[in-house]
Amino acid sequence: MKVTQEVLPDSQVGLEIEIPPEMSQKTYDQVLNKLMRTVNIPGFRKGKVPRQIFIQRVGMPQFKAAVLEELVQSAVDQAI
């Protein structure tokens, strides 16, 4: 992970964080597995929902938002 720091006025600091593809894929898989274990979809036992059906029922925009939130939070924590 590449972090570039920039000093801004009024004692502020700007960070530019470059996230490698491996970290993105790892976070994607972790969030997917976590959500698949907790979601309750009729016709499937909890935690046994196929990946494609999970994404179809939950919706790709909502899933991507969860992945981005987790990815940004972990990247900022590591950068600081």
Order of alpha helices (4+ residues) and beta strands (2+ residues): beta-beta-alpha-alpha-alpha
